[in-house]
Amino acid sequence: MNSKKVYIVSGAGLSAESGIRTFRDTDGLWEEYSIEEVCSVGGFQRDRQKVLDFYDARRADIEQKEPNYAHQRLAELANAYPDNIVMLTQNVDDMLERAGCKRVIHLHGTLTDLRCEACETVFPIGYRTQEGAVCPKCGSYDIRHNVVMFGEPAPAYIHLNQLYNEADMVVVVGTSGQVIDTAYMAQLVGNSILNNIDVDEHHDQYFTTKLYQPATKAADRIYELVEEFLGEEQLLIWRG
């Protein structure tokens, strides 16, 4: 049995080609919103409705989007090697799921779910507005988005600890490493792949393979490299 673990960590660059806007892109959301106002605990405390409206709009927006080729190929890869590949994403959209990925760990939460502030129950909302939403478990109207904001804990980060302890390969797709230190991940393993459009020599120097192109262009090569890596151990088993 192949025991290698490959962690795929994706960020906004994976979904950008699906037309999902990010804060950092040209014509990005930062031109319309301040991150501190709509993505922080302080902003939520100051103007709760503004933040809820912001996430309502993001939810409605992704309903009109479609997974791109990179989502599809990563989903195929993860499904082909379910015992070896762990799919982590910083994205709060559902593009990987809609591409067919059977298990996705969302490090920063999910747009298509809501969370009850009274009992912490997380429940699906789909792409609808959360206006009038009621907790299906306790009946509370104290409902919020299920997206982690700056200034609050991210429970799913426990999976990063697992990555640090067990990853044999790390694949980083479409993230600058500014929120989660992906360069640190690359320093922990002997095999690492980076796929970004922009070059950051300080960050990128720790990766063994670098693919500077859009995720949809790099997807096939990533698939091949991961398959080759996983196949090495299987080949040794066959040879005895």
N, C-alpha and C positions, 0 to 999 in steps of 0.2 A: 504493500500500500504506500502510495506517495504521501509523505508527511510534510512536504514543503508548504509554507504559508506565504502567500503573496497578498499584500495589502495595496489596494488601489484607492488613492485619495484624490478626490476631484473638487474643483472649485468653480467659480463663476465662468471661467473660460470654456468649460465644457458645455454650458448651456447658452453661451453668448451667440453661437451660430443658429440657435433656435429662435433668436430674436428677444431673448429675455434680458432686459436691461439690468446693468449693475451700477453701483455708485461710482466706480472708478473709470468707466469707459467714457470716451468722448460722447457728448449728448447723453451722459448717464444721469441717474436719478439725483445725484448730488446737485445738479443744476436746478432742480425743482424743490429738493428737500435737504434739510440739514440732518446728517446722521444722528447728531445729538438730540434732535427733536423727535425723530420717529423710530430710532433704533436703540434707545438707551433707557435705563430705568428712570433716570431723572426726567427725560422727556415724557415718559408715560405718566409719571406722577404729576407733571405740570399740565398736560393736556391729553387726558386719556382718550377722548373721542378722536382727536387728530391722529393718534397712533392707530386706533382701531380702523379708522377710515383708510389709512395708508395700506394696511394689510388686506382690507377688503378689496382695494384697487389692485394690489399685487395678485390676489387670488383670482380675480376676474380676468386679469391679463393672461395668466398662464393657461386658462381654459382655451384660449385661442391659439396657443403654441403647440408645436409638434416636436417629438424627439428627433434629433438629428442623427446622422450616420455614426458619429462617435458614441452617442448613447446606445445605439443599437449594437455596435460591435462590442462595447464593454459589457453589455447585458448578455450577449451570446457567450463571451469569454467566461463571465462569472457563472453562468448556468452550465457551461461545459465542465467546469472544475469546481463544483460547489463545496467540496471538502478542502480545497486549497486556497480559494480566493475569498477575501473579505472586502466588501465594497463599502468604503466610507465616503461620504460626501459632505461638504460644507454647504451645499446648495439646499434651499428649502422648497424647491419645486419638485414635481413628481415625474420628471422626464425619464429618469432611469426606470422607474416602475412601469411607465407607459411604454417603454421600449421592451419590456418583458423581463426585466431583472427581478428575480424572485425574492432577493433579500438585500435590502439597502439600509445601511445605518446612517441616519441623518444626524450629524454632529450638532447642528444648530436648530433642529426642529423641522416642522413641516407646515407649509402654508395650508394644506388641505385638511388640517385638523384644528380643533380648538381645545382649550384647556380650561377646566373649571378651577377658579381660584379658591373655592370653598373646600373641595375634596380632592383636587389634583387629577381628576379623571380626564383623560384625553379621548376625544371622540371626533369622528369624521364630520366635516362640513362640506367637503367637495369644493366647488368653486363659487358657492353662494355667499352672500353677505352674512355676517354674523349677527346682524340686527335681530333682536328678539330671540336669540339662541338661549336654550335652557339646558342645563346639565341633565343628561338622561339618567344619571345615577342618584343625585341628591336633590334635583329640582331647582338648584340655585341659578340666578340670573347673572351672577358675577362670573362672566365668561371673558376670556381673552384669547388672543392669537397663541398658537403653539410654536412660536419662534423665539429663540433665545436672544435676548437683548444684551447690549454692553452693560456691564455692571451686575449681572446675575449669573449664577452657576450654570454650567452646561453638563448635565448628568451623563450624556453620551460620551463625554471625554474619557470615561472609563475604558472605552475601546482603544483610545490612544495608548493607554498604559499596556494593554494587551499587545498592541503593535510593537511597542518598545521591547517587549519581552520575547516575542515569538516570531516576528517577521523575518523571513529569509530574503524577500525582495520587496521593495517599495516602488510603486508607480504613482507619480504625481502628475495630475492632468489639470491644467488651467487654473493654477493658483499661484500667487506671488509669494506665499509663505509669510505674509505680514500678520495674519490672524493666528494661524497655527504654524509653528516652526518646522516646515518640511525639510529644511536643510539638516536639522538635527536628526530627523528620521534617516536621511541618506547616510549620515555618519555612523549609524548604528548597524547598517547591513552592508554586505559585500556587493550586492547587486541592487542598483537603483536606476530608475528611468524618470526623466523629467520631460514633460511636454508643455511648453509655453510658447507664446509668440515672441515676447520680449526677452532680451538677454539681461541677466543680472549676474555678473561675474562673481560677486561676493557670495550670493546664494547658490548659484549653479555649480560652483567648483566641486561640490561634494558628490555630485551625481556621476555615475559611471557611463550613462548614456543620455544624451541630450537631443531632443527633437524640437527644433524651433520652427514650428508651423502650426496652423490651425488644428484643432483636435480632430476634425473630420478627415484631414489629410494624414495625420499621424496614427489614426486608429488601427489601420491594418498592420502597420509595423509594430505597434504595441502588442497587438494580438500575437504576432509571430514571435516576438521576443519572450513573452510570458510563456507561450507554448514550448518554446525551445528550453527555457529554464526549467519548467516542470517536467519536460521529457527527459532531461538529463538523469534524474534519479530513477525514472522508470527504466531507462536504458541500462543502468547499472544493475537493477533488479533482474532484468531479463538475462544479462550476461552472467549473473550469479557471482 
